[in-house]
Amino acid sequence: MRKIFIGSDKSGFALKEAIKSYLKDNDYDVLDIGTTDEEKPFPFFEVAQAGAKKIQNHEFEQGILICGTGMGMSIVANKHEGVHAAACESVYAAEKARAINDCNVLCMGGWIIAPIMGVEMAKTFLNTSFTQNLEDWRARNLEKARVVVREIEKESFHK
C-alpha cells in the first residue's frame, strides 16, 4: 500500500475530498493533513509547510497540496529543502512534473480544476516515474540535470 499525504486550504477543500476518496478506494494509505472541516480551514501556508516537513522527515515520498490556484502551496512547499512541488493545471503537466522534473508534490487549484480532472491528474502523477516514457538520450540528460539541480539546492539552503 502506497502512502500519500493530501492537504488543502478552504479553496481546495472540495477537490481534496474528491481526490482523497479516489485514493482511499484504490488502496492508498492516505493521511489528510487538513483542512478537515470546511468551516474551520487551515491557511495554505500552514498546510504546505506541514506537508513539506513530512517529505523532509522521510515520512512520505509524495504528497498532494491544493489551494485556490495551487501556486501558494507550491511556493511555500518549495521553500523546504528536498521538496520539489509543481503547480499543475492538466494531466499532461502532472505527468511531466514527475517524468521530467522528478517532483514529489503535486499542487493544484480548487478554483481551476474540476474533481474529475483532479483525480486524473493525481492518478497520473502518482503512477509516473522519473524519466518514464522518455527517449534514452533525454533520460540520460535529465539524470545529469537532477544531480546538478540537487547541488544547486544544497548550495542555496546551506549558505
N, C-alpha and C positions, 0 to 999 in steps of 0.2 A: 504494500500500500504506500503510495507516494504522499509525502507531507507537503502541504502548501498553506501559507497564510494568506488571508484576504482581509482588506480593511477599506473603510471609506469614511468620508465625512457625510453630512446630511445630503449634499448634492449627488453623491454617488450611491446612496443607500439602496435604492430600488434595483439598480444594476448589480450591486454587490450581492444582494439577496438572490437574484436570478442565477448568477454565476455560482454562488455557493451551493445552491440547490442542485445544479448540474454536477458539480464536483462531488458532492456527497453521494449522489445517485450513481456515480461512476467510480466508486471505490477510492476516492482520495480521502486522506486524513486531513481535514480542514480545520484550521484554527482561525476563528473570526476575532480579529484584534480591535474591532469596533469600526464604526458605530454600531451598537447592537440594538439601540432603541432610537427610532427616528425622532422622538420627542426630546431626547437628551443626547444630541450629537456631539461628537468629539471634533475639534478643529483639525483641518487637514494636516497641519504641521506636526501635531502630536501623533496622529496615526502613521504618517510617513516615517517619523523618527522611530516609533515602536517597531515597525516592520523592518527598517534598515538595521536596527540593532539585532534583530533575530537572524539576519543574514551575517552580520559581523560576528556574532557569538556562535556561529555554525549550528544554530538550532534548526535552521531551514536553509535550503539551497535556492528556493524560488518563492516568489510571492506576487500578489496582485493588489494594486492600490488604485482606488477610484475616488476622484473628486469631481468638480463641475466640468473641468476640461482635461484633467489628467496631468496638466502641466505643473500645478503646485505640488502635487505629490512627487512628481519626477524631480523637480528642483530640490526639494528637501531630502528625498532619499539619496540623491546623488552627492549630497554633502558628506556622506559617510563612506569611508574607505572600504573597498570591496563590493560596494553596491553599484550596479550598473542598471539604472532604471530608464525605460523608454516610454514616453507618452505616444501611444499609437491610436490611430483612428480607422484602421482597416485590418482585415485578416492578413493581407499581404505585408503590411508594416509590422504586424506582430510576428509573422514568420521570419522576416528579415532581421528583426531585432535580435532574435535568437541565432539564426544561421550566420549572419554577417557580424553582428556586434557582440554576441555572447552575453546578452543582457540576462539578468537574473530576476528582474522585477518588471512586470507589465503594468503600466499605468494607463488608465482610461478615463474618459469624461462621461459622467452620467447625464450631462446636458446634451451630449453629442451622439452617444451610442445607444441604440435600442438593445433591449435584453437579448434578443435572438442573435444579433451581431456580436455582442459582448461574449456570449457563450462560445460562439465560433472562434473569436479571437483568442479567448483563454485556452480553448482546446488546441488550437494551432500552436500557440506559444509554448504550452506545456509538452507538446508532442514533437517539437522540433529541437534538434541538437545543433550545436555549433558546427558550421560548415556543411550541414546536411544538404544534399542535392546540388552542391556546387561543383564546378569543374575542378580538377585536381590542381591546376595552376593557381586558381583563385583560393582554394582551401589552403595551399601552402603559404600564399601571401598573407592570408588572414591569420594563420597560426603565428607567423612572424610579427604581424601587426599587434596581435594580442599581447605578446611579450613586451613590445615597445610601449604600448598603452599602459600596461601594468607598471612599468618602470616610471613612466610619467606620473602615474597616480601616486606611487610611493614617494617620489620626489616632491609632489605637491602637498601631500599630507604630512611629510616628515621634514619640514624645513627647520 
